[in-house]
Amino acid sequence: MSRPIQAYFHTENEAEDVRIKLQAYRVEQIEIGQLDEAPDRDTPLLFPIAVAGAGTIPAGVGYAGSEAGPIAATGAAAGAYLGFRTLDEAGHDKDGDGVDDRELRYALSAKVAEEQYDEVVDLIRRHRGHVAKLD
């Protein structure tokens, strides 16, 4: 059984690097595309490991990505799903206008073998990818 995964990147090179690394896993339907707009600011994302464990963002805690506040922890293996609003609070709004200055302009989507899902998510996060929480 396979599970869909979608990740966002700042550059096409970051997305292509991950696409190449995913060849070692049981994945299918890998696609990379440039987005006309960055993902919605309330989209719950699992941020790269370097971001999720640094600064003022508590690692291992999930956030709804809105003013709603914390929700249940998402699990040790998965990390923390955070919305862009949480990142704004963590210092990624350099000009103070309430907008994250680093837009995610490239998306990678694929179907991943269920038993390899957590490992693939980890690989994406280690290579600057932001994984969307898909229900």
Secondary structure as the mmCIF struct_conf table of DSSP 4:
data_model
#
loop_
_struct_conf.conf_type_id
_struct_conf.id
_struct_conf.beg_label_comp_id
_struct_conf.beg_label_asym_id
_struct_conf.beg_label_seq_id
_struct_conf.end_label_comp_id
_struct_conf.end_label_asym_id
_struct_conf.end_label_seq_id
STRN STRN1 SER A 2 PHE A 9
BEND BEND1 HIS A 10 THR A 11
HELX_RH_AL_P HELX_RH_AL_P1 GLU A 12 LYS A 21
HELX_RH_3T_P HELX_RH_3T_P1 LEU A 22 ALA A 24
BEND BEND2 TYR A 25 TYR A 25
STRN STRN2 VAL A 27 GLN A 34
BEND BEND3 ASP A 36 GLU A 37
HELX_LH_PP_P HELX_LH_PP_P1 ALA A 38 ASP A 40
TURN_TY1_P TURN_TY1_P1 ARG A 41 ASP A 42
STRN STRN3 LEU A 45 LEU A 46
HELX_RH_AL_P HELX_RH_AL_P2 ILE A 49 ALA A 52
TURN_TY1_P TURN_TY1_P2 GLY A 53 GLY A 53
BEND BEND4 ALA A 54 ALA A 54
TURN_TY1_P TURN_TY1_P3 GLY A 55 THR A 56
BEND BEND5 ILE A 57 ILE A 57
HELX_LH_PP_P HELX_LH_PP_P2 PRO A 58 PRO A 58
TURN_TY1_P TURN_TY1_P4 ALA A 59 GLY A 60
STRN STRN4 TYR A 63 TYR A 63
BEND BEND6 GLY A 65 SER A 66
TURN_TY1_P TURN_TY1_P5 GLU A 67 ALA A 68
STRN STRN5 PRO A 70 PRO A 70
TURN_TY1_P TURN_TY1_P6 ALA A 76 ALA A 78
STRN STRN6 TYR A 81 LEU A 82
HELX_RH_AL_P HELX_RH_AL_P3 PHE A 84 LEU A 87
HELX_RH_PI_P HELX_RH_PI_P1 ASP A 88 HIS A 92
TURN_TY1_P TURN_TY1_P7 LYS A 94 ASP A 95
BEND BEND7 GLY A 96 VAL A 99
BEND BEND8 ASP A 101 ARG A 102
STRN STRN7 TYR A 106 ALA A 113
HELX_RH_3T_P HELX_RH_3T_P2 GLU A 114 GLN A 116
HELX_RH_AL_P HELX_RH_AL_P4 TYR A 117 ARG A 126
TURN_TY1_P TURN_TY1_P8 HIS A 127 ARG A 128
STRN STRN8 HIS A 130 ALA A 132
#
